[in-house]
Amino acid sequence: MGARETIKAILATENIKLTQIAGKLGTSVQNLSNKLRNKNIKYSEIEAIAEILNYEIKFEKRK
């Protein structure tokens, strides 16, 4: 699952709109949506989204 799918799933689970996240990031919904769709979102932006949603990003070694 990519960043877009993961973020969309979390937003659905938490009942939060992309509009709210975009506002807190200081960007437009269209810009954020385009970044997610085009897979050109920066890691720092994903970190900021995780912080807003009160999630942590975790890397785990594959089994």
Secondary structure, DSSP 8 states (H G I E B T S, - for coil): --HHHHHHHHHHHHT--HHHHHHHHTS-HHHHHHHHHTT---HHHHHHHHHHHT---------
